[in-house]
């Protein structure tokens, strides 16, 4: 089946994400930027990726073939890293990073939308396919821990770590029959009919209130975990003084795999709404763990909680969004989830997080970002009193 054949591209897509999460902030620090400047660069990265993906998603929605947009996205992640070489201008680095982000941020919603389209009414089984991405993330972090030594590597070597996974991702798309040409039988049978081009306002209409509530709650949740996504590697090296960032990233991803794999069962048994509520609450607990235990052991415990704060949370969020999204706007809905929830939270978390670290330290960072999930839970609980989902 096509969604199983997509396992290979999904595997390599997440190797790109593994290298980016582990090394991108360290690269800019090595280039001489302050943590505040790194935070701003990462915010620019998220801003470009977020809003350009948003503007392009209605166009992609109308296409029968997702393979070409996936290939273009991967090509951007392959080529752009080499433009970072020798750049010491903050403005030029921001522009290059922004273009890179367009491809980087487009890979996940595109692959998610295609898998969900093929799964159809079995969208709750999305986690089984997504677990492959978590597995590849672990594999890549282990490879980085064994073979990569950031302190001793040249800038060119760091760029190769980013480019090689992107090259393998591009090649993997051609291994899926009919993906690039859009001629795979299952893909043709499950594709929604093409629709006439509408205005941006028309593309954003037709989503029920439950959908927007899901966006609000997932935004609060992603904002809570934003510091980990952008500053964990810096926290481990600068505050804990250990060279073990890839190990912690690997532990985090490994812990989510079984939860991802069995998420369909949990969703069918308990419902996406309840799982979304519980996993959002655990995010606050996770951030407090980093505050109370400022050690490698505390960081390890916090990373293990990723099993719930992402392994359960993400499939539940995908299911919730898909359940309350019109069928002909699924990629737009999933892009809005990626943009307004994950993307916007990352923009704010990157910009504000760098400033908090420079002025108040890492413990203040974790404590501050433990608050948004509580606010999200409060709003969600109030909404659930009057709505059944």
Order of alpha helices (4+ residues) and beta strands (2+ residues): alpha-alpha-alpha-alpha-alpha-alpha-alpha-alpha-alpha-alpha-alpha-alpha-alpha-alpha-alpha-alpha-alpha-alpha-alpha-alpha
